[in-house]
Amino acid sequence: MTSTVVDHEIVIVGAGFSGIGTAIALRKAGFDDFVMIDEADGVGGTWHWNTYPGIAVDIPSFSYQYSFEQQRSWSRVYAPGRELKAYAEHCVRKYGLRPRIRFGTTIARADFDDALHLWRVTTSDGEEITCRFLIGATGVLTRPKLPEIPGAERFRGSTMHTARWDHSIDLRGKRVGIIGTGASAIQVIPEIAKDVSKLTVFQRTPIWCLPRPDAPMPPAVRALMRIPGGQFLTRWLSQAFVEITFPLSAHYYKVLPVVKLGERQGLAHLRDQVKDPEVREKLTPRYALGCKRPSFSNDYLKTFNRENVTLETDPITEITASGLRTTGRHHQVDVLIMATGFKVMESGNMPTFDLHGSGGTRLEDWWDTHRLQAYEGVSIPGFPNFFTIIGPYGYNGASYFTLIEMQTTHILRLLRQARRHTATRIEVTPEANERYFREMLSRRGTQVFWQDSCALANSYYFDKNGDVPLRAMSTPEAAWRAAHFALTDYTFDSVEKRRSTSHPAARTASA
């Protein structure tokens, strides 16, 4: 007879900040039987894999950290990537998580066992790990996206993606081509432009680039954070800045004039930084600020004033053995850098493994049929005991750390309820999920994404159904809902209760 004993009560897939935050919350709440599984050889997720030149956080450091683990040692207002990696390692040490992490392990598949109310998680090596509850904490900036350009296999030079930077490649004196002008590119481009002999930037869609209020952390701010209430004040001001620049401006576009103010600032920044009017015109976005992820930089735009930097906006038609061909000319390059982002709203990314729920239903198939959706961004009907930190309609544009803490609040309410009632199966009701999904769709009218100009943005916010599965609400509302959603929106069941009801003899057999 199949054993009902599980290897772990909870399996967390991912040891980035989502996984770390979830693990800390579980330990604080008394849920100690868990394991974290990650395919990397270290913690930090995005900040482990991404080590390209110039990498840094794109919101103030005061917000890009857990509210319960704030530190005063950030070197800059916008911390560099190495400090975020070190912060992840610090949190793992302080909260004793290292013995609970399995590195170098890739989850290939997970199947829900309806009879025993458990998940059978299979690694790429064929090992099976069983757990009662499965938490997806793999983030969204996980799987690098490569451009589909003919001839890539013919290129004889060196190629790399910004998310998997190859530090063995010396760019000094090289002719370098970089495809993409998104959030990673605008950090990489100023850093490498000063070393290469020639840099050609291949742009499909210009990005809104705003000035970044960055600087070495001022001594006055460090002093402020050491006095009572100082950390609270700096974090509150930072959180307000983040809230205004995305959640409020994006989701309440028709109510608040923040986007128009931001656009004026962005265009003024462009005029101040770029000398050549023709180049400036090519760098001017034709869509509303917020249609796609904007960024902040004080160096990116002025890099195009350099004699060794060329902006190419003609479409790439093919990659050749020695470079790239556009509709206008052929560009010789020695090194090709793909700054083409990640699979965000695409198959194979949410989650990063093959997930089969109740009755064997595949999650990607369910989403293909019903569109991307998840109740409060956490749960999907038909997929019991599975929770995701960054699911569809879970992210509203605030700091990921704020989101992680909200979503773990939601999950812990469910786990505590299950423990109180010795439940072994937790599942959101179809009615609750449908209600939430319809509510999110009904709020589109005030969002920036539905302006006509967004059709020109080539934004990864839009999925293949034309939806934008972002949480259409302010951060305070999202936090309140995480703490107050009705537990009756879920069903709680027990495998032992079902056995005793349907098969009285089973009680003896399983004892």
Summary of the structure (lengths in Angstrom):
residues: 511
radius of gyration: 24.1
end to end distance: 11.9
largest distance: 83.0
contacts: 1684
relative contact order: 0.14
helix: 36%
strand: 18%
